Amino acid sequence: YQFEHDPFLERGVNFKFFAAKRRPVLVELHHLARYSKLMLVVTGPQGSGKTLLRQVLLTSSKEPVKNIVVVAEATVDAASMLQQISTALQLPESHIADVLSHIEQMHMAGQEVHLVVDNAECLDESALLLLQRIAQGVNDACARVFIFSDSSIGPLLERVADNTDLHHVIALEPWDRDEVDEYIEQRSVAAGQGL
């Protein structure tokens, strides 16, 4: 098709497609991250734009933010999650107390920490409990925890929350036909060819 590159590669800086109905969701996520200590969970079926929303979220913060991104590719437990977070924060030890203390120090220095997990349906119960603990933080300092998952994570979230208000769920609807057409057209144009 004489494309300059694969039109469906990871979203680059030159590719700006973002469905109009996702803008209010992005605004809601930023608002909740600013004023809430709840773990923020975005769910939706495959093709509903979770990954694209995650990518836009990472690039749209107006404040100094340290983004930690974990993309789960297999079952992830608390130890594995803690190791990935410690590595991203450049901490030699993998203890929750060290992570929370470091996040508190960053907060006092004026830098927020956003912990973003994609494919969170691969997390086990211990990993979700760890993320809830990090979202609660120490004193007023905490990481903002964003989880992107298909809807299968719902029962596990309910079980680990144990009837307490520890997370906020935003359910995405799939793109409609017009949005899919617009997405494919923009992907093609970005790769050097119109439809």
C-alpha positions as CSV (number, residue, x, y, z in Angstrom):
1,Y,0.0,0.0,0.0
2,Q,3.1,2.2,-0.2
3,F,2.9,3.3,3.5
4,E,6.0,5.0,4.9
5,H,5.8,2.7,7.9
6,D,3.4,0.3,9.6
7,P,0.3,2.5,10.2
8,F,-0.5,0.6,13.5
9,L,2.8,0.9,15.3
10,E,2.9,2.4,18.8
11,R,1.4,5.9,18.9
12,G,4.2,8.4,18.0
13,V,4.4,12.1,18.7
14,N,3.0,12.9,15.2
15,F,-0.2,10.8,15.7
16,K,-2.9,12.7,17.5
17,F,-6.1,10.7,17.1
18,F,-8.2,10.8,20.2
19,A,-12.0,10.2,20.0
20,A,-14.1,13.1,21.1
21,K,-16.0,11.0,23.6
22,R,-12.7,10.2,25.4
23,R,-11.9,13.8,26.3
24,P,-14.4,13.9,29.2
25,V,-12.9,10.6,30.5
26,L,-9.4,12.1,30.4
27,V,-10.6,15.2,32.2
28,E,-12.3,13.0,34.8
29,L,-9.1,11.0,35.4
30,H,-7.1,14.1,35.9
31,H,-9.7,15.5,38.3
32,L,-9.9,12.4,40.3
33,A,-6.1,12.0,40.4
34,R,-5.8,15.5,41.8
35,Y,-8.5,15.3,44.5
36,S,-8.8,11.6,45.4
37,K,-6.7,8.8,46.8
38,L,-8.8,6.2,45.2
39,M,-7.2,3.7,42.8
40,L,-8.6,4.7,39.3
41,V,-9.7,1.8,37.2
42,V,-10.6,2.1,33.5
43,T,-12.3,-0.9,32.0
44,G,-13.7,-1.8,28.6
45,P,-13.7,-4.5,26.0
46,Q,-10.9,-4.9,23.5
47,G,-11.0,-2.0,21.0
48,S,-12.6,0.5,23.3
49,G,-9.5,2.7,23.4
50,K,-8.0,1.8,26.8
51,T,-4.4,1.8,25.6
52,L,-4.8,5.0,23.6
53,L,-6.4,6.6,26.6
54,R,-3.4,5.5,28.8
55,Q,-1.0,6.9,26.3
56,V,-2.8,10.3,26.2
57,L,-3.0,10.3,30.0
58,L,0.8,9.9,30.2
59,T,1.5,12.9,28.0
60,S,-1.2,15.3,29.1
61,S,-0.3,16.1,32.7
62,K,0.4,19.8,33.2
63,E,2.4,19.3,36.4
64,P,5.8,17.6,37.0
65,V,5.1,13.9,37.1
66,K,7.2,10.8,37.3
67,N,5.3,8.2,35.2
68,I,5.8,4.6,36.1
69,V,4.2,2.3,33.5
70,V,3.7,-1.4,34.0
71,V,2.3,-3.5,31.1
72,A,1.3,-6.8,32.5
73,E,2.0,-9.6,30.0
74,A,1.5,-12.6,32.3
75,T,0.3,-13.1,35.9
76,V,1.8,-10.4,38.1
77,D,2.0,-10.8,41.8
78,A,2.9,-8.3,44.5
79,A,6.6,-9.2,44.6
80,S,7.0,-8.7,40.8
81,M,5.0,-5.5,40.9
82,L,7.0,-4.1,43.8
83,Q,10.3,-5.0,42.0
84,Q,9.1,-3.1,38.8
85,I,8.1,0.0,40.8
86,S,11.4,0.0,42.8
87,T,13.4,-0.3,39.6
88,A,11.5,2.6,38.1
89,L,12.1,4.7,41.2
90,Q,15.8,3.7,41.2
91,L,15.5,2.2,44.6
92,P,18.0,-0.6,45.6
93,E,15.6,-2.4,47.9
94,S,12.1,-3.8,47.2
95,H,10.2,-3.0,50.3
96,I,6.9,-1.2,50.4
97,A,8.0,1.1,53.2
98,D,10.9,2.3,51.0
99,V,8.7,2.9,48.0
100,L,6.1,4.8,50.1
101,S,8.9,6.9,51.8
102,H,10.4,7.7,48.4
103,I,7.0,8.8,47.0
104,E,6.5,11.0,50.1
105,Q,9.9,12.6,49.5
106,M,9.1,13.2,45.8
107,H,5.8,14.7,46.8
108,M,7.4,17.1,49.3
109,A,9.8,18.1,46.4
110,G,6.8,19.0,44.3
111,Q,6.8,16.0,42.0
112,E,3.9,13.6,41.7
113,V,4.1,9.9,40.9
114,H,1.7,8.3,38.5
115,L,1.7,4.6,38.5
116,V,-0.1,3.3,35.4
117,V,-0.8,-0.4,34.8
118,D,-2.0,-1.7,31.5
119,N,-3.5,-5.2,31.0
120,A,-4.3,-5.2,34.7
121,E,-6.6,-8.3,34.2
122,C,-3.3,-10.2,34.6
123,L,-2.7,-9.0,38.1
124,D,-3.4,-11.3,41.0
125,E,-5.0,-10.4,44.3
126,S,-1.7,-9.6,46.0
127,A,-0.6,-7.2,43.3
128,L,-4.0,-5.3,43.5
129,L,-3.6,-5.1,47.3
130,L,-0.2,-3.6,46.9
131,L,-1.5,-1.0,44.4
132,Q,-4.3,-0.1,46.8
133,R,-1.7,0.4,49.5
134,I,0.4,2.7,47.2
135,A,-2.7,4.6,46.3
136,Q,-3.4,5.3,49.9
137,G,0.1,6.5,50.5
138,V,1.7,7.9,53.7
139,N,0.3,11.1,55.3
140,D,-0.9,13.3,52.4
141,A,1.6,11.8,49.9
142,C,0.6,9.0,47.6
143,A,1.1,7.8,44.0
144,R,-1.8,8.2,41.7
145,V,-2.6,4.7,40.6
146,F,-4.3,4.2,37.2
147,I,-5.3,0.7,36.2
148,F,-6.4,-0.2,32.6
149,S,-8.1,-3.6,32.3
150,D,-10.9,-5.5,30.6
151,S,-14.1,-5.9,32.6
152,S,-12.9,-9.3,34.0
153,I,-11.1,-7.4,36.8
154,G,-14.4,-6.4,38.4
155,P,-15.0,-9.3,40.8
156,L,-11.3,-9.3,41.9
157,L,-11.6,-5.5,42.7
158,E,-14.7,-6.1,44.8
159,R,-13.0,-8.9,46.7
160,V,-9.9,-6.9,47.6
161,A,-11.8,-3.8,48.4
162,D,-13.8,-5.7,51.0
163,N,-16.8,-3.3,50.8
164,T,-14.6,-0.2,51.4
165,D,-14.3,2.7,49.0
166,L,-10.8,2.1,47.6
167,H,-11.3,2.4,43.8
168,H,-13.3,4.3,41.2
169,V,-14.2,2.5,38.0
170,I,-14.8,4.2,34.6
171,A,-16.2,1.8,32.0
172,L,-15.5,2.6,28.4
173,E,-17.9,1.8,25.6
174,P,-16.4,0.6,22.3
175,W,-15.8,3.1,19.5
176,D,-18.7,3.5,17.1
177,R,-18.4,3.0,13.3
178,D,-17.6,6.7,12.6
179,E,-14.9,6.8,15.2
180,V,-13.3,3.6,13.8
181,D,-13.4,5.0,10.3
182,E,-11.8,8.2,11.5
183,Y,-9.1,6.3,13.4
184,I,-8.2,4.1,10.4
185,E,-8.1,7.2,8.1
186,Q,-5.8,9.1,10.5
187,R,-3.5,6.1,10.9
188,S,-3.2,5.8,7.1
189,V,-2.5,9.5,6.6
190,A,0.1,9.4,9.4
191,A,1.8,6.6,7.5
192,G,1.9,8.5,4.3
193,Q,-1.3,7.4,2.4
194,G,-4.9,8.4,2.5
195,L,-7.7,5.9,2.3
